[in-house]
Amino acid sequence: MASLQEQIDFIQKEHDRCKLVYNFLLKEFGEKNTSLLDEEVSEKIHFTQEIIFSLKELQTFKMSAYGRAK
């Protein structure tokens, strides 16, 4: 299983790719023509942000628990 930091890095890359694709589509086709994709891509971007936040919280919790165990 991947470490928490590896998971955070992977999800961060996914998040960055989603934003990049979304911005490209907006630039290339305009807001009006991408309305169908907007909801799906926006949802994916939001979802990856939430995963990153949760993984970072878990990482912080584990680090503080590890510090208390010493």
C-alpha atoms as one frame of an Amber mdcrd trajectory, in Angstrom:
protein
   0.000   0.000   0.000   1.224   3.469  -0.828   2.225   5.834   1.938  -0.044
   8.734   2.825   2.320  11.178   1.145   2.298   9.096  -2.061  -1.498   9.045
  -1.979  -1.627  12.814  -1.439   0.811  13.385  -4.307  -1.196  11.120  -6.635
  -4.526  12.777  -5.850  -2.923  16.227  -6.133  -1.726  15.329  -9.642  -5.242
  14.119 -10.538  -6.682  17.366  -9.203  -4.186  19.450 -11.185  -4.941  17.470
 -14.367  -8.682  17.994 -13.939  -8.214  21.729 -13.540  -5.897  21.831 -16.545
  -8.399  19.976 -18.740 -11.270  22.104 -17.504  -9.405  25.345 -18.208  -8.400
  24.066 -21.657 -12.004  23.199 -22.503 -13.218  26.592 -21.348 -10.566  28.341
 -23.410 -11.043  26.176 -26.491 -14.830  25.891 -26.608 -16.125  28.649 -24.384
 -18.344  28.483 -21.334 -21.562  28.063 -23.296 -20.340  24.974 -25.153 -18.880
  23.239 -22.107 -21.927  23.508 -19.861 -22.601  19.760 -20.112 -19.099  18.905
 -18.945 -18.973  21.659 -16.356 -20.894  19.797 -13.664 -18.933  16.563 -14.040
 -15.497  18.187 -14.127 -16.339  20.591 -11.303 -17.539  17.654  -9.216 -14.297
  15.754  -9.893 -12.207  18.801  -8.941 -14.183  19.266  -5.717 -13.962  15.547
  -4.919 -10.183  15.468  -5.330  -9.851  18.552  -3.114 -11.825  16.803  -0.390
  -9.697  13.660  -0.664  -6.499  15.704  -0.433  -7.847  17.525   2.621  -8.826
  14.249   4.322  -5.491  12.583   3.594  -3.589  15.587   4.932  -5.705  15.539
   8.101  -4.969  11.834   8.526  -1.287  12.469   7.945  -1.283  15.233  10.581
  -3.153  13.009  13.015  -0.710  10.141  12.507   2.283  12.459  12.922   0.899
  13.896  16.177   0.018  10.415  17.456   3.515   9.232  16.586   4.988  12.203
  18.471   2.929  11.375  21.548   4.025   7.730  21.433   7.687   8.684  21.878
